[in-house]
C-alpha cells in the first residue's frame, strides 16, 4: 500500500470517529447571566437614619421627580421615596418632619413643606443630597 492510500484510510478512520450529529448551539452558547445587584450596605443602626438612607438610595437608583410621589418611569419625590421605604405611615411622617427640620435649619428656612421645597428643585442633586445629610444627622442624634 502506498503512502497516499494509507493516508486516505487514516482520514476515513478519523472521520468515522467524529460525531456528525448536528450541534444544538442553544445548549452551548449562553448569554450573559443576570446578576442581581448586591444589597446596599446599611451604614446606620438607628431606625430613622436607616430609613432616610434607604430613601436616599432609592432616589439615586430610581431617579427623582419634582411634583408627584412617583412618575411613569418610577422616579420618586422625597416623600415618595420615604414612604416607599418606611415600615409604617407613622415612620414616614416622622422622617418627613425630621427632614423638614433639616431643610429649615441648613438649607431653606422659608420652605413650608417637603413637597413645596422638592417642587422648587431643578434636578435630583439637592434632594438626594439632603436625604443623605439627614440620614447622617439622624444617626448623630441617635434616632
C-alpha positions as CSV (number, residue, x, y, z in Angstrom):
1,X,0.0,0.0,0.0
2,X,1.3,3.4,-0.9
3,X,1.7,6.3,1.4
4,X,-1.3,8.1,-0.2
5,X,-3.5,5.1,0.2
6,X,-2.6,4.8,3.9
7,X,-3.2,8.5,4.4
8,X,-6.7,8.2,2.8
9,X,-7.6,5.2,5.0
10,X,-6.4,7.1,8.1
11,X,-8.6,10.1,7.2
12,X,-11.6,7.8,6.8
13,X,-10.9,6.2,10.2
14,X,-10.8,9.7,11.8
15,X,-14.0,10.7,10.1
16,X,-15.7,7.6,11.4
17,X,-14.9,8.5,14.9
18,X,-16.2,12.1,14.7
19,X,-19.7,12.6,15.9
20,X,-21.5,14.1,12.9
21,X,-24.8,14.8,14.7
22,X,-25.8,18.5,14.4
23,X,-24.8,20.5,17.4
24,X,-27.6,22.4,19.2
25,X,-26.0,25.8,19.9
26,X,-28.7,26.6,22.4
27,X,-27.0,24.1,24.7
28,X,-23.6,25.6,24.2
29,X,-24.0,29.3,23.8
30,X,-25.3,31.2,26.8
31,X,-25.9,34.9,27.1
32,X,-24.8,37.0,30.0
33,X,-26.2,35.9,33.3
34,X,-28.3,38.4,35.1
35,X,-26.7,39.0,38.5
36,X,-28.8,41.0,40.9
37,X,-27.1,44.0,42.4
38,X,-25.6,43.5,45.8
39,X,-27.8,44.9,48.5
40,X,-26.6,48.3,49.6
41,X,-24.7,48.3,52.8
42,X,-26.6,49.8,55.7
43,X,-24.2,52.2,57.4
44,X,-26.7,53.4,60.0
45,X,-28.0,51.5,63.0
46,X,-30.7,53.9,64.2
47,X,-34.2,53.5,62.7
48,X,-34.7,57.0,61.2
49,X,-31.2,57.2,59.9
50,X,-31.6,53.8,58.2
51,X,-34.9,54.9,56.7
52,X,-33.5,58.1,55.4
53,X,-30.5,56.3,53.9
54,X,-32.8,53.8,52.2
55,X,-34.8,56.7,50.7
56,X,-31.6,58.3,49.6
57,X,-30.6,55.1,47.9
58,X,-34.0,54.8,46.2
59,X,-33.8,58.3,44.8
60,X,-30.3,57.5,43.4
61,X,-31.5,54.2,42.0
62,X,-34.9,55.1,40.6
63,X,-34.5,58.7,39.9
64,X,-36.1,61.9,41.2
65,X,-39.3,63.7,40.2
66,X,-40.4,67.2,41.4
67,X,-44.2,67.1,41.6
68,X,-45.5,63.6,42.2
69,X,-44.9,60.7,44.6
70,X,-43.9,58.5,41.6
71,X,-43.9,59.2,37.9
72,X,-44.4,56.8,35.0
73,X,-40.7,55.9,34.8
74,X,-40.6,55.0,38.5
75,X,-38.8,58.2,39.7
76,X,-39.8,59.4,43.1
77,X,-40.0,62.6,45.1
78,X,-38.6,62.9,48.6
79,X,-41.9,62.0,50.2
80,X,-42.5,59.1,47.8
81,X,-39.0,57.7,48.5
82,X,-39.5,57.9,52.3
83,X,-43.0,56.4,52.1
84,X,-41.8,53.6,49.9
85,X,-39.0,52.7,52.4
86,X,-40.9,53.2,55.6
87,X,-42.3,50.4,57.6
88,X,-45.4,52.4,58.6
89,X,-47.1,55.7,57.8
90,X,-46.0,57.0,61.2
91,X,-42.3,56.2,60.5
92,X,-42.7,58.1,57.2
93,X,-44.4,61.1,58.8
94,X,-41.7,61.2,61.5
95,X,-38.9,61.1,58.8
96,X,-40.6,63.8,56.8
97,X,-40.9,66.0,59.8
98,X,-37.2,65.5,60.7
99,X,-36.3,66.1,57.0
100,X,-38.2,69.4,57.0
101,X,-36.4,70.5,60.2
102,X,-33.1,69.8,58.4
103,X,-34.2,71.8,55.4
104,X,-35.2,74.7,57.6
105,X,-32.0,74.6,59.7
106,X,-29.5,74.2,57.0
107,X,-30.8,74.9,53.5
108,X,-34.0,76.9,53.3
109,X,-35.8,78.5,56.3
110,X,-38.6,79.6,54.1
111,X,-39.7,76.1,53.0
112,X,-43.3,75.4,54.1
113,X,-43.3,71.7,53.3
114,X,-41.1,69.0,52.0
115,X,-43.3,68.8,48.9
116,X,-43.0,72.5,48.2
117,X,-39.2,72.5,48.7
118,X,-38.9,69.4,46.5
119,X,-41.0,71.0,43.7
120,X,-38.7,74.0,43.6
121,X,-35.6,71.9,42.9
122,X,-34.2,71.9,39.3
123,X,-32.8,68.4,39.4
124,X,-32.3,65.5,41.8
125,X,-28.9,66.6,43.1
126,X,-30.1,68.6,46.1
127,X,-33.0,66.2,47.1
128,X,-30.6,63.2,47.1
129,X,-28.0,65.3,49.0
130,X,-30.5,66.4,51.6
131,X,-31.6,62.8,52.3
132,X,-28.0,61.6,52.7
133,X,-27.3,64.6,55.0
134,X,-30.5,64.0,57.0
135,X,-29.5,60.3,57.5
136,X,-26.1,61.3,58.8
137,X,-27.7,63.9,61.2
138,X,-30.3,61.4,62.4
139,X,-27.5,58.9,63.2
140,X,-25.6,61.6,65.0
141,X,-28.6,62.3,67.2
142,X,-29.3,58.6,67.8
143,X,-32.7,58.5,66.2
